[in-house]
Amino acid sequence: MLAFLVAVLAANRKRRHASTRGFGDRTIQWLSTMKLFLLAAVFVTGVTAAYPLIDQNYAAMFVTDSGWLLMAKLMSVCLILGIELQIHFIALPAFARERDLAAVVTQTIQRWIVIEDAKRILRRGVVIESLLALVLIWAGHVVANDHPPNHAVVYDWPYPFRFSIANTWGMGLPDVVLRIWIAIIILMVAGGIALLGQIKHWKPSRRLGLPIALASVSVGVGLQALTVEAYPETYRPTPIPFKAKSIDHGMTLFAENCVPCHGPQAKGDGVLAKTLAKQPVDLLTEPHASMHTPGDLFHWLTNGIPGTGMPAWGERFSVEERWDLVNLVHALSRGYQARIISPRILPNQPYLAPPGFAYTDHDRRLVRLKDFRGEKALLLVLFSWPESHERLNQLRSAYPVLRDHKAEVLAIPLTALTPQESGLIKGLPFPLVGQDAVKIARTYSLFRRTISHPDLMGQGIVPKHMEFLLDRFGYLRARWIPETDGGDWTDIDFLTQQMDQLNQEPEILPPPADYVQETTNDMKMDRMKM
């Protein structure tokens, strides 16, 4: 379209009569304006179309061919738009003023300079935009026929750093905030100098060189402030699902190897903590699971952390065991964040993804926790025998009512049942988990903490009875602990009201992923707990 615009401009300049040339000027201005709108539309639609191809897998943009091509495509559109802005606001007004300048003899030199600059802008714009258009078409063709970045697996990150707004600016660190504002001010100064140079008709080397240099400094200062250390494993996907079985194994490994330094509840208060050069980090109450990627945690488990007492476990633990420990760190963090959950749900605020698991139902079918998604709410009942005898009988009687309210009940013993105890409990109308029940209960006991009973000291105390209410999309929404919450859920009407409220909610967040990954949900949880 730029070539067509130049052709119209050339034809207009050959017109002898001022009236017809005025009509041509308006036509050229209209064509240029229309092109600006079209380019803006192309940019907006391009970004909109590119976003699903990324799907938060931003790391793949910098390590895959399709990611680089996608960025080249968007950058080409930005450069073409910049060229057109220069032509629209600089070159075309110069040609429009040509007649006025020609009538003033004393301004002949100024006229010549302005028109020559406009010609130079047009010639350069035609060449560069044509080349960029070719790049745009080629990149678009390749991207359309290649695997998109969202399907790419970044197994090895090649850079020693990564950018993270959440871990820098989002944490409100004073030095980061200061550097970001400095970068913004430098960028504003660069824009002011560029505008002043255009008004004063400075030489291109001065008009463009200084703003470009300042803009480069601004970008460098800003990006450096948003930089955090990265490792080859930083974006490596977790091969072990976030399941109760994996977390329970991680708890066993932690108890056998990590408690002397990190303490029984991973608060960094073990018996050897004070003997180390640097006290172990608090993995329970500090947001390490959200500040670092799973790959970062895996790297530290494998290679240790220089300058601290954290040893390398790569030779002692298998790859799977190290990922089990990564899952445990995430479970610890989510369990601590769960203390804001109460017997009453927070409407339209799903955020906490609990561990998944599988069990065998009455018909000996293998049922997964995620099989209930999209169908009904789920009430997990973690019980002790005989302490929970009365509550189980109440749920037995209320089970038909709960089913009518699109909810399923699942009973999980906190400790292994003896054959005699199993016989006494036999006959429940809802499923009773047998295999791996203790592992599931042990994992969900991490979600026992409340605001009034944070349970941060010593070995921790697991209540004798706990119940968790999950919505039909897989998020933990409410919790009832009789020892601390009183008799809320013994009122079946109140419990069914909570279930009805959950079943009326639309899908607010997509169902939780099966694997721990770098997401913003953990950061949201950290803000909600404050």
N, C-alpha and C positions, 0 to 999 in steps of 0.2 A: 504493500500500500504506500510505502514511502516513495518508491520509484514513481508510482502514479501521481503522487503529490508533487514531486519534482517536475514531472512532465507538465502538469497543469500550471505550475509556477512559471516554467519557461515559456509556455504559450501565452500566459498572461503578460509577461514582461515584453513580448513582441507587439502587444496591442498599442496603437498610437493614441487612441482617444481616451482621455482620463475617465469618462463615464464607464466605458467598457472595462477598463482596468480596475475600477472600483468594484464592479461586479465580480471580477475574477479574484480580487483580494478577499471578498466575503466568501466566495466558494472555497478558496484555499483554507481560510480560517475554519470554515465549517468542516472540511475534510480532516483537518488536523485535530479539531475537537472530537470528532467522531472516532478517530483513531485512538485518541487517549482513552475514551470510554471503552473501546473494544479491548485495548491492551489491559486496562484495569480489570475488565471482566475475565479475560484470559488468565490473569494472575490469580484472581479470587477462585475461579473454577479449578485452576491448576492446584492451588493449595488444598482446596476441598477434596479434590480427587486423590491427592497424594497422601492425605492424612490416614485414610484406611490402609494404605499400602505400608505405613510405618507401624501403626497400632502400638505406640509406646515403645517399640523396639528401636529406640533412637541410636543405640550403639551400632546397629547394623548399617546405619547411614554412612559411617566412617570406615567401614572395613569390607564392604561388599561392592562389587561393580555396579549393581542396580542402585545402591544407595548413592554412590558418587554421581551416577548418571541422572538420578532424580534431582539431586542438588544442582547439577549443571543445567538441567532443564529449567528449574525455577530461577536460577541465577541469570540465565539467558533472557528470560522474560523481564526480570528486573532491569537488566542493562538496556534492553530495547525500550522499556518504558522511560528510563533515564534519558536516552537519546531523543526520544520524542518530546519529552518535557523541554529539553534544551532547544529543539527546533521550534516548538510551539511558542515559547516565551522569549526567545532570543532572536533566532534567525528570521522568522516570519514578521515580527514587528519591525525589524530593520528594513526589510523589503517594502513594507507598507509605508515607512517614513521616507523612502527614497525620493519621492516626488517633492516632498516638502524641503528636503535637504538640497535637492538639485536647484531649487529656485533661489537659494542663497549662495551667492558667489563666494563669500568669505568662508563658507563651510565646505568647500569642495574637498579639501583634504580629509576632513572629518567624515564626509559622505563616503569617500573612497575606502576609508578604514572600516567603517561600519558594514558596508556592502561586501567588502572582501572577507570580513570575519563571518558574515552570514553565509557567503558562498562556501567558505572553508567548512563551516559547521554542516552544511547540507551535503557536501561531497564526502566528508568523513562519516556522516551519519548513514548515507546510502551504503557505503562499503562495509562498515562495521555491522549495521543492522542486517545486511544480506548474509554475512558470515554467521552471525548469531542465529538467524532464521534457519540456516542449514544445520547448525548445531542443535537447535531446538527440535527440528524434525527428526534428525538422526537419533537423538537421545530419547525422544518420545517413542520412536519405533522400537528401540532396543528395550526400553523399560516395559513396554506393552507386551513384549514377547519373552521377557525374562522373569525369573522368580522374584517377587516383590520382597523388600527388606523385612516385612513382618514375618516371613517364613524362614528367614536366615537364622542360623545358629552361630552365635559368636563364641566359639570355643576358646579362642586365645585372643585377648585384647592386646594389640601391638604397641600401645602407648603407655608411658609411665604415669599418665594423669587422665582424669575425666572431668567433665563439667557437671556440677550439681547445684542448682539453685536452692533446692530444699535443704541441703546440708551446709550451705554457706549463708546466702542472703536470707533464706527461710528460717535459719536459727537465730537471726538477729545479732550476729557477732559484730561488735563495734568496729573493728578494723575493716571487716568486709563491707559494711554499710558505708563507711567513710570512703573507701576506695571506689565503690560503685558511684557514689555521688560525685567524686572527683572525675571519674570517667564521663559522666553525663555532662558536667560543666565543660570539660575539654571539648566534647563533641558539639555542644552548643556554640562555643567560641569558634570552632572550625566552620560551622554553618554560617555564623555571622561574618567571618572573614571572607568566605566564598561569596556571600551576597554583596558585601562592600566592594570586593574586587570586580564583580560584574557591573556594579553601578559606576565605579570609577574607571572602568575599562583598563584594568591592569593587564600586564603581559600574561600570557597563558602560564608561563613557568611560575609566576608569582601568584596568579589568581587561583591556580589549581594545586601547585606544589605544596604551599603552606597548609591549606585545608586538608589535603590528603595526608600530609605528615601528622597533623594534629589528630585527625580521625584515626590513623593507625595507632598512635599513642593511646587514644581513648579506648580503642578495642583491646589493645594489649593490657591496659590497666584493669579494664572491666572483666575480661576473661580470666586473667590471673587471679582476680579476687574470687571467682567462681570455681576455681580449680581445686580438686582433691586428689590425693594419691590413688593410683590404680595399679592393678597387677594383671598378669596374663589370665588369671582365673576370675577376674572381676565380673564379667558378664557371662560366665559359664553357666549353662542351665543346670538346675538340680535334677539328678537322675532318680532321686528317691522321693516319692510323694510325701506330702505333709499328712501322714497318717499316724494313728495312735500307736501302731506297732513300732514304727520308726522312732517316734518320740520316746516311747518306753525303753527301747534299747539305748537311746541316747542318755536317758536318766540313769540306767545301769552303768554305762561307761563313765558318766560324770561322777557317780558315787564312788566308783572304784579308783579313779585316777585324778580327779580335779578338786574334790572337796577340801583337801589340806590347804590349798591356796585360795580357791574361790568361795569356800564355805558351803554348808549344806544346802542353802537356797540360792547360791550363785551371786551373793551380794558383794563378793570380794573381801569377806571377813573371815577367811579360814585361819587356822592356827599358825600357818606359816606366812600369812600375808605381811605381817610386820617385819619379817626378816628379809623381805625382798627389797631390791633397790627401788622398785616402783610398785605401789600397791595394785593388786589385780583389779580390773575394771568391774563395776557393778553390772552384771548381766541381767539383773532382775528389774530394777527400777529405772535404769538409764535406757534411752531408746537406741541401743546399738543395732537392733534388728532393722530399724528404719533408717538409720544413718549410714549403714554399710550394706552392700549387696551380699547375697548369700555367697557369691564367689569370693568376696573379700574375707569373710569368715572362714571359708574353706582354705584360702591361702594361708591365713594365720595358723590354723590348726595343722596344716601340712608343714610349714616352714618356721613356725614360731614368730615372735616379735622381738627384733633386736633391741637391746637396752632395757628389757623388762625380764621378769622371771618366766615368761611364757615360753615353754620349750617347743620344739618341733615334734609333732606326733605322726609325721608321715610314714615312718618306718614301723611304728607300733600299731597304729590303727589302719585298717583297710580303707579304701576309698569310700565304700558304703558306710562304714562306721563314722568316718568324718562327716559325711552328709547327714547321718543320724544326729550327730551333735549340733550341726547347723540347724536342723529342724527343732532340736530342743531349745536352742537360743530363741528362735521365733516363738515357740510355745510358751517359754518363760515370759517373754515380753507381752504377748497377747494375754496371758493369764493375769499379769499384773494390771494391764489396762482394763481388764474385765471387772475391776473392783467398782467401777461406776455403774455397773449393771445392777438392777434391782428387780423385785418381783413384778413391777409395773413397767411395761415396755415404753421406750421412747418412740413416739409415732414417727414413721417415715425416716428413721435414722439407722439403717443397717450399716454396720461397719466392721464387726468382729467375726472373722471366719474361724470356726473351731476345727480341730483335727477330724479327718474322716476315718471311717472304719467299716468293717463288714462283719456280718453275723449270719447265723443259720436260723431260719424261722421254724415254725411248727411243722411245715411240710418238707423240712430239710433242704430248702432252697437257700442259696447264698444271696443275701440282700446287702446292698451297700447303702451307706447313709445318703449318698447323693441320689439314690433311686427315688427318694421322696420329693425331690425338687420339682416344683411346678404343680404338685398334687395336693399336699397337705402340710400343716404344721406338725412338728414332732416334739413330743415331751420325753426327754431322757430322764429316767429316775434312777439315780445312784443310791442304793440302799444297803443297809446292814441288817443282819438277822440275829436276834429277833426284834431289834430296836425299831425297825420299819414295818413291823407286822400290821399295826393299825392303819398306817397310811396305805399299804398295799391293798388291804381289804377295802378301804374307801375307794381307791382307784378301780378295783375290781367291780364295785357296784356302779361307779360313774362311767365306766368304759363305754357303754352304749351311747351315753350323752356326748362324751368327748368325740366319738366317731361321727356322730351327727353334726358336730361342729368342724368337721374336716381336720381332725387331728389324730395322730397315732401315738401310742404309748409304747415305750421300750424300757424294760427293766434291766439294770446292770448291777450285779452285786459288787460291793467295794472290796470284799475279800472272797477267797475261794470258798464255795459252799461244800459242806460235807454231804455225803449221800443222804443222810437223814434229813438235813436241812432242805436239800433239793426236793425230797419227797413231800415235805410240809408245804413248800411253795408251789409244787406242781398243781396245775389246773388254772393258772392265771389266763385270762382271756387274751392278754396281749403278750407279745414275744418276750422271752427271758433269755438274755445272752448268756451262753455257756462258754464256748471256746473264746479265749483271749479276753474274757470279761475283766479280769484283774488288770490287764494291760490298759484296757480302755478306761477303766475307772481311775487307775493311777495317773493316766494322762489328763483326764478331765478334772482331777483334783487340783491341778495347777490353776484352775479357774475358780478357786474357792474364795479368793480374797474379796473383801468388801471395804467400803470407806471406813466403817466403824471398826472393822476387824481386819487390818491389813496383813497380819500374820507374817511379819518380816524377820523375826528373831528365832534363833535356834533351828531345830529340825522342821518346824512347822507342824500344825495340827490339822488333820483332815476331819471335817465334820462327819458325823455318823450317817447323815442323810442329806442329799443335794438333788435338786431337780433343775433342769435346763430346758428352756423353750426355744426351739429353732423355727424360724419362719420357713415358708415353702421354697425359698430361694437359697437356703443353706446357711443363713447367718444366725448367730447366737443373739437373741433379743432380750431374754429375761432369765432370771435365776432366782430360785427360792431355797434358802437354807433355814430350816425351822429353828435351829439353835440361836440364830441372830436376827431373823426376819419375822418371827412370830408366826401367826396362823393364817397368813394371806391366802395361800393356795389350798388350804383345807376348805375354803369357801369355793365350791365347784362353780357357782355362778360367776364369781369373780374370775376364775381361771378360764372359763369359756368366753367371757367378755374379752379377755386378752387374746384368745385364739381367734375370735371373730374379727378383732381389730387387725390382726396380722393378715388374715385371709382377705381383707378388703383392700389392703395396700397393693399398689401396682409394683412392677419390677423397677426398683430405684437404681440398684447396682446389678451388674451381671453376676451370676453365681460365682462363688470363690473358685480360684484356680486350684488344681490338684497339687501344685508345686509352689513352694515359697519363691517369691520373686520380688524384684525391686518395684514397689508400687507406692502410690501416694496415700493409700488407705492407712498405713501405719503412721504416717505423719499426721493424718487427721485424728487418729486415736490419741496421739500424744497431745494434740491441742485440746481435745475434748476432756482429757483427764485433768487439765490445769484449772 
